[in-house]
Each structure stands twice: as structure tokens, then as C-alpha cells.
Amino acid sequence: MLSKSLNPYTMRVAATAAIMSFGTAPALAQEFTWTVQTAYAAGDDLHQTFVELADKIEAMSGGRLVLEVAPGGAYVPAFEVLDAVDQGVLDAAGGDGDYWVGKHPAGSLFASSPGYGMPSIDLMAWMEYGGGKELFTDYITDTLQFSNTVPFLISPAQAQPFGWFEKPVTSVADIEGLKFRTPGLPVDVMREMGASVVTVPGSEVVPALEQGVIEAAEYFSPKADMVLGLPDVRKTYMMPSYLQIGLVQNFFVNQSRWDALPDDLKAIVTYAVMAESADFYWRGLDQNSTALQQMEAEMGVTVAETPREVMEAQLAAWETVLDKYAADDEFFALVLDSQKAFASRAVALKARINPPLDIALDVFGFGGASASD
């Protein structure tokens, strides 16, 4: 029942005010547009994940936060995106820890090192629940001294193949003197195994193989390798490998841009990163399996299984490289200890609870090399 104190005039004023308030509320919501650059080429899946992230954020925020994503080199050189975010030249950026190894070697521990047997999806679990996220923040803000940057970890990838070769590697002896391309700390690992490592940008891998600058190379994934043109210059595709058991990428936001967001948009960015991480992994399973089938069926590619001896040598070389850096750097050692503590539980669990995949391959007739996970 209406109160007698609300006369018709008062009710009209109140109703008008309510309608005006309701009608103008969305217009009062502040909108933001961020300039974002990745460290990758426009057609690369590693770039595309940030385009997908931008789409998710825009949809989840109702258009209140728009990320305009450009590829590597659009505003600054690819290796300088982190510097540009910290300095406010870019609002946000995408890259991965292997790109920061030149600044400090621990970057690779958050990107593609073997993580004591943890693939990248497990590495993300360590980051979220085992202390890795906090260590990564320390790495960016304290170790590298980018104190005006808010870091996120995003988009775990499947394990990367060993690479493309003129003929299959049958033993560790075949690696001696091999001119091989790889980035980050795997450079040290392959050198430890006797390879003559040549570092070239991803865009130059195919010309380098054609010109004999390198004899073999790894890039990223079946789909990315196919798009890059590697099946056109090499037909032997070796996998699996512990050289790069996966890859985790990074999303960086300028601290001032982050602080300007209301709490709900901060939450949207945080959970959109998690959503895109899952989506990237799922897309990878679909697209990479399709690409591998296409390369084998239509492009004359032969997939060769990496000998166990070679993979054991990869891990032994990794251990030597990691121990060397840990002995020289306290923070590097701290990250390794944290990874090892988490892996001692996680890797042991997966080895005991997951059935070996080669049984399913045999029973269902899928073919392919034997694998356990």
C-alpha cells in the first residue's frame, strides 16, 4: 500500500528520477582501450592467443575494456615489449619467458624448461597452486626490476617436437656437430649434447635450412611448423622430446593502466586469462592433431620416434645446465627447488594414475608412436 505522504507530484518526481538514473547508469560506466603488442608474427598461434584473449575480455566486459592487439614489431621490437609496458609505451603485451633469458636465465623456468617432467599444463598448476605465480611476479618486478608491470601467466602449449631433420637421429652420436636451431636455455642444452647451435628468429628458420646455415631445427608445434613452411624443406619430423616439454606464455599490463581499472574489470581480466589458457590448450589439441595428419598424408612427412637414449641424454644435459645456473644464482635455485617440490607429487601422481597411452593406441587402432602421456 502506498504511503499517504507520497502525493501525486512527489511520485511523479521520484518516478522521473528513477527512470533517468536507470537510463543513464550504463553511460556512466567508464570505458577503457588498451594498446597491446605481442612478440610474435601475426599468423602465429602464439600471437593469436592474445587476440582471443582480447575477444573474451571485450565480451565479458560488455565492451567496457577493449584490447587492440598488434603483432611483433608494430610499435617496438619483439624482444622489447616488456620494457615498453613498464615504461608506459604499451598498455599491455604478450611474450614468453624464453625471450627474457638474455636478461636473466630464470625466464626459461617459467616457459619451456622440463620442470622435472611437468608439461606446461602441469607447470601452470605449479604456478597457480605451488608458488610459481608468486615467484614469477618476483622475477619480473624484483629480479628484472620491471616494477611498473603486472604479470600474468597464460596459454600452456603441448610438448614441442624435437624438430625437423634431414634423416632420423638414431643415437646421441648423431647430434655431435649438428647445426641446430633452438631458442632460450635449450641452446645450452643442445650445446651440452654436442650440437653446434645457431640462433635465428622464427621467420628465418626456413631460409636458414634452405641455405645450409642450419641442418635441423625446432620451432613450435605441428600447426605452426606447417604454416611456417618447414615440411617444404625437411621431411623427417622427430618427436617426442624433453628439449621443450611445452611452453607457457606471459601477459603483461602496465601498473598504472591496471590500477585505473575498477575491481570488476580487474576480475574479468584475471579470469579471462584463465579461460583463454584452457581454450588455447584445447585448440592446440584439435589444430595440431589435424595438422600432423595432413603433413603425413599430403606432404610426404615422416614422423620418427626419438630414441629413449636421446631423451635421457636431453634430461641429463638439462640437469647439467640447470645445476650450473643454480650454483651461480640464488633466485634460479629457489625456483628450481619450488618446481621440484611440486613435481615430486604431481609427476609421481600422473605416472601412477594415468594409464599408458600406447595401450589405447593399439586397442583402438589409432597408430602412431607409443607414448605414456
C-alpha positions as CSV (number, residue, x, y, z in Angstrom):
1,M,0.0,0.0,0.0
2,L,1.4,3.4,-0.9
3,S,2.2,5.9,1.9
4,K,-0.2,8.8,2.1
5,S,2.8,11.1,2.4
6,L,3.6,10.4,-1.3
7,N,1.3,12.8,-3.2
8,P,0.9,12.6,-6.9
9,Y,3.5,15.3,-7.6
10,T,6.1,13.6,-5.3
11,M,5.5,10.3,-7.0
12,R,6.0,11.8,-10.5
13,V,9.3,13.4,-9.5
14,A,10.5,10.1,-7.9
15,A,9.5,8.1,-10.9
16,T,11.2,10.5,-13.3
17,A,14.4,10.4,-11.2
18,A,14.4,6.6,-11.2
19,I,13.9,6.4,-14.9
20,M,16.7,8.9,-15.6
21,S,19.0,7.1,-13.2
22,F,18.3,3.7,-14.8
23,G,18.7,5.1,-18.3
24,T,22.0,6.8,-17.7
25,A,23.7,4.2,-15.5
26,P,25.4,2.3,-18.4
27,A,26.6,5.6,-19.9
28,L,28.4,6.4,-16.6
29,A,30.4,3.1,-16.7
30,Q,33.9,4.1,-17.7
31,E,35.3,2.5,-20.8
32,F,39.0,1.6,-21.5
33,T,41.0,0.9,-24.6
34,W,44.5,-0.7,-24.3
35,T,47.2,-0.7,-27.0
36,V,48.7,-4.2,-26.9
37,Q,51.6,-5.7,-28.8
38,T,52.9,-9.3,-28.8
39,A,56.3,-10.6,-29.5
40,Y,55.1,-12.8,-32.3
41,A,54.1,-12.7,-36.0
42,A,50.5,-12.0,-37.0
43,G,49.8,-15.5,-38.2
44,D,51.4,-17.3,-35.3
45,D,49.3,-19.2,-32.8
46,L,51.3,-17.6,-30.0
47,H,50.1,-14.2,-31.3
48,Q,46.5,-15.4,-31.9
49,T,46.0,-16.4,-28.2
50,F,46.2,-12.7,-27.3
51,V,43.7,-11.8,-30.0
52,E,41.4,-14.5,-28.5
53,L,42.0,-13.1,-25.0
54,A,41.0,-9.6,-26.2
55,D,37.8,-11.1,-27.7
56,K,37.0,-12.7,-24.4
57,I,37.7,-9.6,-22.3
58,E,35.6,-7.4,-24.6
59,A,32.7,-9.9,-24.5
60,M,32.9,-10.4,-20.7
61,S,33.1,-6.7,-20.0
62,G,30.3,-5.7,-22.4
63,G,32.7,-3.6,-24.4
64,R,34.0,-1.6,-21.4
65,L,37.5,-2.9,-21.9
66,V,38.9,-3.2,-25.4
67,L,42.3,-4.6,-26.2
68,E,43.7,-3.6,-29.6
69,V,46.3,-6.3,-30.3
70,A,49.1,-5.8,-32.8
71,P,51.9,-8.3,-33.8
72,G,55.6,-8.1,-33.0
73,G,57.3,-5.1,-34.4
74,A,54.2,-3.0,-34.8
75,Y,55.3,-0.5,-32.2
76,V,58.5,-1.8,-30.7
77,P,60.9,-4.7,-31.5
78,A,59.6,-8.1,-30.3
79,F,62.2,-8.5,-27.6
80,E,61.4,-5.1,-26.1
81,V,57.7,-5.5,-25.4
82,L,58.3,-6.0,-21.6
83,D,60.4,-2.8,-21.4
84,A,57.7,-0.9,-23.4
85,V,55.0,-2.0,-21.0
86,D,57.0,-1.0,-17.9
87,Q,57.7,2.4,-19.5
88,G,54.1,3.0,-20.4
89,V,54.8,3.0,-24.2
90,L,52.4,0.0,-24.4
91,D,49.4,-0.6,-22.2
92,A,49.9,-4.4,-22.3
93,A,52.0,-7.0,-24.1
94,G,52.4,-10.7,-24.8
95,G,55.5,-12.8,-24.8
96,D,57.2,-15.7,-23.0
97,G,60.0,-16.3,-20.5
98,D,62.4,-17.7,-23.2
99,Y,62.5,-14.1,-24.5
100,W,63.8,-12.8,-21.2
101,V,66.6,-15.3,-20.8
102,G,69.1,-12.7,-22.0
103,K,68.0,-10.5,-19.1
104,H,68.1,-13.4,-16.6
105,P,68.2,-17.1,-17.3
106,A,65.3,-18.0,-14.9
107,G,62.9,-16.8,-17.5
108,S,63.1,-20.2,-19.2
109,L,62.0,-21.9,-16.0
110,F,58.6,-20.2,-16.3
111,A,58.4,-21.0,-20.0
112,S,59.7,-24.2,-21.6
113,S,62.3,-26.0,-19.4
114,P,61.4,-29.6,-18.4
115,G,60.2,-28.7,-15.0
116,Y,61.2,-32.0,-13.6
117,G,59.0,-33.8,-16.0
118,M,56.0,-31.4,-15.8
119,P,54.5,-30.5,-19.2
120,S,53.2,-26.9,-19.5
121,I,49.6,-27.7,-18.3
122,D,51.2,-29.1,-15.1
123,L,53.6,-26.2,-14.9
124,M,50.6,-23.9,-14.8
125,A,49.3,-25.9,-11.8
126,W,52.6,-25.3,-10.0
127,M,52.3,-21.6,-10.9
128,E,48.7,-21.3,-9.6
129,Y,48.9,-23.6,-6.5
130,G,52.6,-24.3,-5.9
131,G,54.0,-20.9,-5.5
132,G,55.2,-20.4,-9.1
133,K,53.0,-17.4,-9.8
134,E,54.5,-15.5,-6.8
135,L,58.0,-16.4,-7.9
136,F,57.2,-15.2,-11.4
137,T,56.0,-11.9,-10.1
138,D,59.2,-11.6,-8.1
139,Y,61.2,-12.5,-11.3
140,I,59.5,-9.7,-13.3
141,T,59.3,-6.9,-10.6
142,D,62.4,-7.6,-8.5
143,T,64.9,-9.7,-10.4
144,L,64.4,-7.9,-13.7
145,Q,63.3,-4.7,-11.9
146,F,60.2,-4.1,-14.0
147,S,58.3,-2.7,-11.0
148,N,55.7,-0.9,-13.1
149,T,54.4,-4.1,-14.6
150,V,51.6,-6.6,-13.6
151,P,52.5,-10.1,-14.9
152,F,50.1,-12.9,-15.8
153,L,50.9,-16.5,-17.0
154,I,48.8,-17.7,-19.9
155,S,48.2,-20.3,-22.6
156,P,50.1,-23.6,-21.9
157,A,51.0,-25.4,-25.1
158,Q,51.5,-29.1,-25.8
159,A,55.1,-30.5,-25.7
160,Q,57.2,-29.4,-28.7
161,P,58.6,-31.9,-31.1
162,F,62.3,-32.5,-31.3
163,G,62.4,-30.9,-34.7
164,W,63.0,-31.3,-38.4
165,F,65.9,-33.3,-39.7
166,E,67.4,-34.5,-43.0
167,K,67.4,-38.0,-41.6
168,P,66.3,-39.6,-38.3
169,V,68.5,-39.2,-35.2
170,T,69.3,-42.7,-34.1
171,S,71.7,-42.1,-31.3
172,V,73.3,-39.3,-29.2
173,A,76.3,-39.5,-31.5
174,D,74.2,-38.2,-34.4
175,I,73.9,-34.8,-32.6
176,E,77.6,-34.2,-32.4
177,G,78.4,-31.2,-34.6
178,L,74.8,-30.9,-35.9
179,K,73.9,-27.3,-36.8
180,F,70.7,-26.9,-34.9
181,R,68.3,-24.0,-34.3
182,T,66.5,-23.6,-30.9
183,P,65.9,-20.6,-28.6
184,G,66.4,-19.9,-24.9
185,L,68.1,-22.3,-22.4
186,P,67.6,-25.2,-24.8
187,V,70.6,-23.6,-26.7
188,D,72.8,-24.5,-23.7
189,V,71.2,-28.0,-23.6
190,M,71.9,-28.8,-27.2
191,R,75.4,-27.4,-26.9
192,E,75.9,-29.7,-23.9
193,M,74.9,-32.6,-26.1
194,G,77.5,-31.6,-28.7
195,A,75.4,-29.7,-31.3
196,S,76.6,-26.6,-33.0
197,V,73.7,-24.3,-32.1
198,V,72.7,-21.4,-34.4
199,T,70.1,-18.9,-33.1
200,V,67.9,-17.4,-35.8
201,P,64.5,-15.8,-35.5
202,G,61.5,-18.0,-36.3
203,S,60.8,-16.1,-39.5
204,E,64.3,-17.0,-40.8
205,V,64.3,-20.7,-39.9
206,V,63.1,-22.0,-43.4
207,P,65.6,-19.8,-45.4
208,A,68.4,-20.8,-43.0
209,L,67.6,-24.5,-43.7
210,E,67.5,-23.9,-47.4
211,Q,70.8,-22.0,-47.4
212,G,72.6,-24.6,-45.2
213,V,73.1,-22.1,-42.3
214,I,71.5,-24.8,-40.2
215,E,70.9,-28.5,-40.8
216,A,68.0,-29.1,-38.4
217,A,65.6,-27.0,-36.4
218,E,62.7,-27.0,-34.0
219,Y,60.1,-24.2,-34.0
220,F,56.9,-24.8,-32.0
221,S,54.0,-27.2,-32.9
222,P,52.8,-29.2,-35.9
223,K,50.4,-26.4,-37.0
224,A,52.8,-23.6,-36.5
225,D,55.6,-25.6,-38.2
226,M,53.4,-26.4,-41.2
227,V,52.3,-22.7,-41.5
228,L,56.0,-21.7,-41.3
229,G,56.8,-24.0,-44.2
230,L,59.1,-26.5,-42.5
231,P,57.6,-29.5,-44.3
232,D,58.7,-27.9,-47.6
233,V,62.4,-28.1,-46.7
234,R,62.6,-31.2,-44.4
235,K,60.6,-34.4,-44.4
236,T,61.8,-36.1,-41.2
237,Y,59.8,-34.8,-38.1
238,M,61.1,-36.2,-34.8
239,M,59.1,-36.4,-31.6
240,P,58.8,-36.6,-28.6
241,S,61.4,-34.5,-26.8
242,Y,62.4,-33.2,-23.5
243,L,64.1,-30.2,-25.1
244,Q,61.0,-28.1,-24.7
245,I,58.3,-30.1,-23.0
246,G,55.8,-27.3,-23.5
247,L,55.5,-23.5,-23.4
248,V,53.8,-21.1,-21.1
249,Q,53.3,-17.5,-22.3
250,N,53.1,-14.2,-20.4
251,F,50.7,-11.3,-20.5
252,F,52.0,-8.0,-19.1
253,V,49.9,-5.0,-18.1
254,N,51.3,-1.5,-17.2
255,Q,50.8,-0.9,-13.5
256,S,49.1,2.5,-14.0
257,R,46.7,1.0,-16.6
258,W,45.9,-1.8,-14.2
259,D,45.3,0.5,-11.2
260,A,42.9,2.6,-13.3
261,L,40.5,-0.4,-13.8
262,P,37.6,-0.9,-11.4
263,D,37.6,-4.1,-9.4
264,D,35.1,-5.9,-11.7
265,L,37.2,-5.3,-14.8
266,K,40.3,-6.5,-13.0
267,A,38.4,-9.7,-12.1
268,I,37.3,-10.0,-15.8
269,V,40.9,-9.8,-17.0
270,T,42.1,-12.3,-14.4
271,Y,39.5,-14.9,-15.2
272,A,39.6,-14.2,-19.0
273,V,43.4,-15.1,-18.8
274,M,42.4,-18.4,-17.1
275,A,39.6,-19.1,-19.7
276,E,42.0,-18.4,-22.6
277,S,44.6,-20.7,-21.1
278,A,42.2,-23.6,-21.2
279,D,40.9,-22.6,-24.6
280,F,44.4,-22.4,-26.1
281,Y,45.3,-25.9,-24.9
282,W,42.0,-27.3,-26.3
283,R,42.5,-25.6,-29.6
284,G,46.1,-26.9,-29.7
285,L,44.9,-30.5,-29.4
286,D,42.5,-30.0,-32.2
287,Q,44.6,-28.0,-34.6
288,N,47.9,-29.7,-34.1
289,S,46.5,-33.2,-34.4
290,T,44.8,-32.2,-37.7
291,A,48.0,-30.6,-39.0
292,L,50.1,-33.6,-38.2
293,Q,47.7,-35.9,-40.1
294,Q,47.7,-33.5,-43.0
295,M,51.5,-33.4,-43.2
296,E,51.8,-37.1,-43.1
297,A,49.0,-37.8,-45.6
298,E,49.5,-35.0,-48.0
299,M,53.0,-33.5,-47.7
300,G,55.3,-36.6,-47.5
301,V,56.3,-36.0,-43.9
302,T,57.6,-39.0,-41.9
303,V,57.3,-38.9,-38.1
304,A,60.2,-40.6,-36.5
305,E,60.2,-41.5,-32.8
306,T,63.1,-40.0,-30.8
307,P,65.1,-42.8,-29.2
308,R,64.8,-43.2,-25.5
309,E,68.6,-42.8,-25.3
310,V,68.4,-39.4,-26.8
311,M,65.7,-38.2,-24.5
312,E,67.6,-39.5,-21.5
313,A,70.6,-37.5,-22.8
314,Q,68.4,-34.4,-23.1
315,L,67.4,-34.6,-19.5
316,A,71.0,-35.2,-18.4
317,A,72.1,-32.2,-20.3
318,W,69.2,-30.2,-18.8
319,E,70.3,-31.2,-15.4
320,T,73.9,-30.1,-16.0
321,V,72.7,-26.7,-17.4
322,L,70.2,-26.1,-14.6
323,D,72.7,-27.0,-11.9
324,K,75.2,-24.6,-13.3
325,Y,72.8,-21.7,-13.3
326,A,71.5,-22.6,-9.9
327,A,75.1,-22.6,-8.4
328,D,75.6,-19.1,-9.8
329,D,72.2,-17.6,-8.9
330,E,70.2,-17.8,-5.7
331,F,66.9,-16.9,-7.3
332,F,67.3,-19.5,-10.0
333,A,68.0,-22.2,-7.4
334,L,64.9,-21.0,-5.4
335,V,62.6,-21.5,-8.5
336,L,64.1,-25.0,-9.2
337,D,63.6,-26.1,-5.6
338,S,59.9,-25.0,-5.7
339,Q,59.3,-26.8,-9.0
340,K,61.0,-29.9,-7.8
341,A,58.8,-30.0,-4.6
342,F,55.6,-29.7,-6.6
343,A,56.8,-32.2,-9.3
344,S,57.7,-34.8,-6.8
345,R,53.9,-35.0,-6.1
346,A,52.4,-34.1,-9.4
347,V,54.6,-36.2,-11.8
348,A,54.5,-39.2,-9.4
349,L,50.7,-39.0,-9.3
350,K,50.3,-38.8,-13.1
351,A,52.7,-41.6,-13.6
352,R,50.8,-43.8,-11.3
353,I,47.2,-42.8,-12.0
354,N,47.2,-42.3,-15.8
355,P,47.1,-45.4,-17.9
356,P,49.8,-45.7,-20.7
357,L,48.5,-44.3,-24.0
358,D,50.2,-47.0,-26.1
359,I,47.6,-49.5,-24.9
360,A,44.7,-47.2,-26.2
361,L,46.6,-46.7,-29.4
362,D,46.8,-50.4,-30.0
363,V,43.3,-51.3,-28.9
364,F,41.6,-48.6,-30.9
365,G,43.9,-48.8,-33.9
366,F,44.9,-45.1,-33.9
367,G,48.5,-45.9,-34.8
368,G,51.4,-43.5,-34.0
369,A,54.4,-43.9,-31.8
370,S,53.9,-45.3,-28.3
371,A,53.6,-42.7,-25.5
372,S,52.7,-42.7,-21.9
373,D,51.4,-39.1,-21.5
